[in-house]
Amino acid sequence: MTKNYTQSEDFKEESISLYEILQDQKDEVFRSKTQFKDWTINDVLYHLHVFNNAAYLSLTDEDRFSEFMKDFYNAVKSGVTAREYEKKLSKNLSGKELISLWKDQFSKVAEAFSMADPKKRVKWAGPDMSVRSSISARHMETWSHGQEVFDQLGIDRINTDRIKNIVIIGINTFSWTFINRSLEVPEKVPMIILNSPSNKKWEWNTDNNNDSIIGDASDFCKVVTQVRNINDTNLKVEGDIAKKWMSIAQCFAGPPEDPPIKGSRYVRKI
């Protein structure tokens, strides 16, 4: 079977871009706390590695995936923190040994998903999803958690047009953002006009003249993944619905999370 879609390659390239800024770092850097809930860089890698592997299991062995989820929830219910359990599942490695483990696994995941039917349904912690959506979600997680690493290392990230996958997830979770907070879902998604990293124009819902979001695609991604407060971006937001959405946007699963406080997430000056 030949490779049949690009999302798996986007996931792999995003992972490599994160790997490249970490491969020469000293072990003490991996122990440093980021601006995201005081997670260390090691914590970020534990999380990415464990759930990349979970996605792999959901694709290749449904029973083992179900067993993984059951064990994970039982561990947390018993009093073990999610970070502690992810560390255990990552063989208690850290630093360069950890990024080697993570790299080997994300390469394996990308290859497996590249060969799968993109329309096949796979299980997840929430509703089932397509193979394409599953690997796009891994891309989104890698990009969003990668941001706290770029911030911690004081590196201005250079995005590429592969972030369109994240933009689409952000738009597709418009309703979810409101449902997750037990709020009434607005009838129409705002008009969205974004400049891509390569300076292309990406447009959605251009018939909505009441609500709009205009600006850089990277800023939109930062807001829907909650790595920046809307007021720390240059997005132009017009209309009550668009303003409400951008104030609570959440493109990832789980209970409602509030965006970071204005000014609390930034690229450190080193």
Beta strands, then each sheet from edge to edge (+ up, - down):
strand 1: 121-122
strand 2: 129-130
strand 3: 191-195
strand 4: 201-204
strand 5: 212-216
strand 6: 236-238
sheet 1: 1+ 2-
sheet 2: 4+ 3- 5- 6+
end
